[in-house]
């Protein structure tokens, strides 16, 4: 009886870690760190962890990884199964894989940050304007109001810089990934 070898498709980045780098018996965080080391232009540890966890979940469902419970959630160890070792593993084409959520997650994150900074900037501008108004109405409090006014202006400048930085990154990211 001839047993046909099974073929499984996995993400190219996971392929590089699990097959090329021969990783076995790892935690989510160990795999995430290895992933970040190989993909230095990834956005952040949180997004990398989410990506790695989604990939691990897919491999568990296919029977290619085995989950060994640890004493805490962080200590759960994942190990390649015999099925993984006996199967033919091929690269999944990017068109076959749903990689868009990672790009949309980055854009969503940047837009949320931008929106929060814009709200904070509007609030800070209103605060500065109010100090100016109070300065005119209450000249006897001029020294104290001037201190608050200058602090509010510095805060406005800082927030404007943050808004500009996020807008620049968002524009460039959309150009590169768009």
Residue, then its C-alpha position, 0 to 999 in steps of 0.5 A: x500500500x502506497x501512502x500519498x504524502x500530504x501537501x500543506x500551504x503555509x505563509x512564507x514568513x512562517x515557512x522561513x521560521x519553522x522550516x528554514x530556521x527549524x524552529x520547534x517547541x516555541x511559545x507565541x512570544x518566542x515565535x513573535x520575537x523571531x518573526x520581528x527579528x526577520x521582519x524588522x519593518x513590521x509595525x509593532x510587537x502587538x500586530x506581530x503577535x496577532x499575526x503569529x497567533x493567527x498563523x499558529x491557530x491555522x497550523x493547529x487546525x491543520x494538525x501541523x502543530x501540537x499545543x502543550x499546556x504550560x503553567x500560564x498562558x504565556x508558557x504554552x509551548x507549540x511543537x511540530x507534529x509528525x504530520x508536519x515533519x512527514x508532509x510537504x510544506x509549500x509556500x502560500x501565495x500572497x494572493x491566496x493569503x488574506x494579508x490585507x487585514x495587516x495593512x488595514x490594521x496599520x491604517x486603522x491604528x494610524x487613523x485612530x491615533x491621528x483622530x485622538x491627536x486632532x481631538x487633543x489639539x482642538x481641546x488645547x487650542x480652545x484652552x489657549x483661547x480661553x486663557x487669552x479671554x480670561x487674561x483680558x477679563x481678569x488683568x489682576x490674574x495676568x502672571x498666573x494666566x500667562x503661565x497656563x497660557x504658555x503651557x497650553x501653547x507648548x502643548x498645542x505645538x507638541x500635538x501639532x507635531x504629533x498630528x503632522x508626524x502621523x499624517x506623514x507616516x499615514x500618507x507614506x504608508x498608503x503610497x507604499x502599500x496602496 
